[in-house]
Amino acid sequence: MESIPIVEDGREVSHLAVRFDPPPQGAGERPCFLYLHGFGSEQSGEKAEFFRARAQEAGFGFCSFDFQGHGHSGGDMAGLTLTRNLEDVGRVHTFLRDRDCGRLILLGSSMGGGTALWYSALHPEEIVAGLHLAPALELEKGLLAWAGPERAQEWEETGRIHFENDLVSCELGWTLIEDLRAYPADALLSRYRTPALLLQGKLDTSVAWKSVARFATCCTYQEIEIHLFADGDHRMTDRKDRLWELMVEFLRGRALI
């Protein structure tokens, strides 16, 4: 595990915990996988480790990291925003460029998938493909529905709310909602230009499958594929082998493997 310092005004204010497994010798100029985990999760999850092993067997480098407020990185969940996540991805991307691995295949899960789609839209020149599991495209809508009108109003007035699920118990700032509003869905639909495979379960109670299907069908960019699992849940850990098979097929069709 390596650490990327986050420096402001000449002093370290936070850091990112990063794990980078370089491509094997003789792998040529294949792009590197960069895994982006979900809300309340971390880079050492079951899916991340599975995909790391499969990618390395296929001759790819593989990198993962913990977003700030998660895992072994610094920061807290109260400061979570999409902007901060995108800045974290940018720091890791610079880390990889310095190791001659600037061309990336982004592999995002849930919040990480939503972040990856936005990062690809903002930096299309070096992102060669996106492989995303249940990308969270309506995080603001989901959080406000979870809170309900009265608690949402209190959240806005006080600036904080306590969030708890089976993965995390934390404080979230209202800045998360304000920041998400700076990234409207229509802007993503019009700016996105990276080949993508979206893998989604219809029984997902965290990410609505219709929101993912809407992105795939309404985006002005045509090279987006979606695979819906009728009996799939949010995590889809019970079908990792099938997910990888679909990813390999997608990458092979674009001469990336």
C-alpha positions in Angstrom: 0.0 0.0 0.0 1.3 3.5 -0.9 0.2 6.9 0.2 -0.5 10.0 -1.9 -0.3 13.1 0.2 -2.9 15.9 -0.2 -1.2 19.2 0.4 -2.7 22.6 1.0 -0.7 25.8 1.8 2.5 23.7 2.1 1.2 21.2 4.6 -0.3 17.7 4.3 -4.0 17.9 5.2 -5.0 14.4 4.1 -3.8 11.4 2.0 -5.0 8.7 -0.3 -4.2 5.0 0.4 -3.3 3.4 -3.0 -2.5 -0.1 -4.1 -0.9 -0.4 -7.5 0.0 -3.7 -9.2 2.0 -2.9 -12.3 1.4 -4.7 -15.6 3.6 -7.8 -16.0 6.7 -7.7 -18.1 5.9 -8.0 -21.9 2.4 -6.7 -21.5 3.0 -4.0 -24.1 1.1 -0.8 -24.0 -2.2 -2.1 -22.6 -4.2 0.4 -20.5 -4.3 0.0 -16.7 -7.4 -0.8 -14.7 -8.4 1.8 -12.0 -11.0 0.5 -9.6 -13.4 3.0 -7.9 -15.3 1.6 -4.9 -18.7 2.5 -3.7 -20.2 4.7 -0.9 -19.1 3.4 2.5 -17.0 0.7 1.0 -13.2 0.5 0.4 -10.7 -0.8 -2.1 -10.1 -4.2 -0.4 -13.7 -5.4 -1.0 -14.5 -8.8 -2.5 -15.2 -7.6 -6.0 -12.1 -5.4 -6.1 -9.8 -8.3 -5.2 -11.5 -10.7 -7.7 -11.2 -8.2 -10.6 -7.6 -7.4 -9.6 -6.7 -11.1 -9.9 -8.5 -11.6 -13.2 -7.0 -8.4 -14.7 -3.5 -9.4 -13.8 -4.0 -12.9 -15.2 -5.1 -11.2 -18.4 -1.9 -9.0 -18.5 -3.2 -5.7 -17.2 -1.9 -3.5 -14.5 -4.5 -2.8 -11.7 -4.8 0.1 -9.3 -7.2 0.8 -6.5 -7.5 3.4 -3.8 -9.8 4.5 -0.9 -11.7 7.7 -1.5 -11.2 10.3 1.3 -13.4 9.4 4.2 -13.1 5.7 3.4 -10.8 2.8 4.3 -7.2 3.8 5.0 -7.4 7.3 3.4 -7.6 10.5 5.3 -10.5 12.9 5.5 -14.0 12.2 6.7 -17.4 11.4 5.3 -18.8 14.8 6.4 -16.6 16.4 3.6 -17.7 13.9 0.9 -18.7 15.5 -2.4 -18.6 14.4 -6.0 -16.0 17.2 -6.6 -13.7 15.8 -3.9 -14.1 12.3 -5.4 -13.2 13.6 -8.8 -10.1 15.3 -7.4 -9.1 12.1 -5.7 -9.3 10.2 -9.0 -7.3 13.0 -10.6 -4.5 12.6 -8.0 -4.4 8.8 -8.5 -4.4 9.3 -12.3 -1.3 11.6 -11.9 0.3 8.9 -9.8 -0.3 6.4 -12.6 1.0 8.7 -15.3 4.2 9.0 -13.4 4.5 5.2 -13.7 3.7 5.2 -17.5 0.2 4.0 -16.9 -1.8 7.1 -17.9 -4.3 5.3 -20.3 -7.0 3.9 -18.1 -10.0 1.5 -18.0 -12.2 2.7 -15.2 -13.9 0.0 -13.2 -16.5 1.7 -10.9 -19.0 0.3 -8.4 -22.1 2.3 -7.3 -20.8 5.7 -6.2 -17.5 4.9 -7.8 -19.3 4.1 -11.1 -21.1 7.5 -11.0 -17.8 9.2 -10.3 -16.1 7.3 -13.1 -18.7 8.4 -15.6 -18.2 12.0 -14.7 -14.4 11.7 -14.7 -14.5 10.1 -18.2 -16.7 12.9 -19.4 -14.3 15.6 -18.1 -11.1 13.7 -19.2 -12.0 11.7 -22.3 -8.5 11.8 -23.8 -6.9 9.1 -21.5 -9.9 7.0 -20.5 -10.2 4.3 -23.1 -13.2 2.4 -21.6 -15.5 2.2 -18.6 -16.9 -0.9 -16.9 -19.4 0.0 -14.3 -21.5 -2.0 -11.8 -24.7 -0.3 -10.7 -23.4 3.3 -11.3 -25.0 5.7 -8.9 -26.4 8.3 -11.3 -29.1 9.8 -9.0 -27.3 10.0 -5.7 -28.9 13.3 -4.7 -32.4 11.9 -5.4 -31.7 8.8 -3.4 -30.3 10.6 -0.4 -33.2 13.1 -0.3 -35.7 10.2 -0.6 -33.9 8.4 2.3 -34.0 11.5 4.5 -37.6 12.4 3.7 -38.9 16.0 3.5 -38.7 17.0 7.2 -35.2 15.5 7.8 -34.0 16.9 4.5 -35.0 20.4 5.6 -33.3 19.9 8.9 -30.2 18.6 7.1 -30.1 21.8 4.9 -30.7 24.1 7.9 -28.1 22.5 10.2 -25.7 21.4 7.5 -25.4 17.8 8.8 -27.3 14.5 9.0 -26.5 11.2 10.5 -26.5 8.4 7.9 -26.4 4.7 8.7 -26.7 1.5 6.7 -25.1 -1.9 6.7 -21.8 -0.5 5.6 -21.3 2.8 7.3 -22.5 5.0 10.2 -21.4 8.6 9.6 -22.2 12.3 9.4 -22.9 13.7 5.9 -22.7 17.4 5.1 -25.3 19.3 3.1 -22.4 20.3 0.9 -22.8 16.9 -0.7 -26.2 17.7 -2.0 -25.2 21.2 -3.1 -22.2 19.9 -4.9 -24.2 17.1 -6.7 -26.5 19.8 -8.1 -23.5 21.3 -9.9 -23.4 18.0 -11.9 -26.8 17.8 -13.7 -27.7 14.6 -15.5 -28.3 16.5 -18.8 -24.7 17.7 -18.8 -23.3 14.2 -18.3 -25.5 12.9 -21.1 -24.3 15.5 -23.6 -20.6 15.4 -22.6 -20.0 11.7 -22.2 -17.7 10.2 -25.0 -16.1 7.0 -23.6 -17.0 3.4 -24.6 -18.9 1.9 -21.6 -20.4 -1.3 -20.3 -23.0 -0.9 -17.6 -23.9 -3.9 -15.5 -27.0 -3.6 -13.4 -29.4 -5.8 -11.4 -33.1 -5.2 -11.6 -33.5 -6.1 -7.9 -31.1 -3.4 -6.8 -32.7 -1.4 -4.0 -29.8 1.2 -3.9 -29.5 2.2 -7.6 -32.7 2.2 -9.7 -32.1 0.1 -12.8 -34.3 2.5 -14.8 -31.8 5.4 -14.1 -28.9 3.3 -15.6 -31.0 2.2 -18.6 -32.0 5.9 -19.1 -28.4 6.9 -19.3 -27.6 4.2 -21.8 -30.5 5.0 -24.0 -30.5 8.8 -23.8 -26.8 9.6 -24.0 -25.9 11.2 -27.2 -22.8 9.0 -27.4 -23.7 5.6 -29.0 -21.0 3.3 -27.8 -22.6 2.3 -24.5 -23.9 -1.2 -23.7 -26.0 -2.3 -20.8 -26.6 -5.7 -19.4 -29.5 -6.2 -17.0 -29.7 -9.1 -14.6 -33.3 -9.8 -13.8 -32.4 -11.4 -10.5 -29.4 -9.2 -9.7 -29.1 -7.2 -6.5 -26.9 -4.1 -5.9 -23.6 -5.9 -5.1 -23.9 -8.8 -7.5 -21.0 -10.6 -5.7 -22.7 -14.0 -6.5 -21.9 -13.6 -10.3 -18.4 -12.2 -10.4 -17.3 -14.7 -13.0 -20.1 -13.7 -15.3 -19.4 -10.0 -14.8 -15.8 -10.6 -15.8 -16.8 -12.6 -18.8 -18.9 -9.7 -20.0 -16.1 -7.2 -19.4 -13.6 -9.3 -21.3 -16.0 -9.6 -24.2 -16.6 -5.8 -24.2 -12.8 -5.1 -24.1 -12.0 -7.6 -26.8 -14.6 -6.0 -29.1 -12.6 -2.8 -28.8 -9.2 -4.5 -29.3 -8.1 -3.7 -25.7 -7.5 -7.3 -24.8 
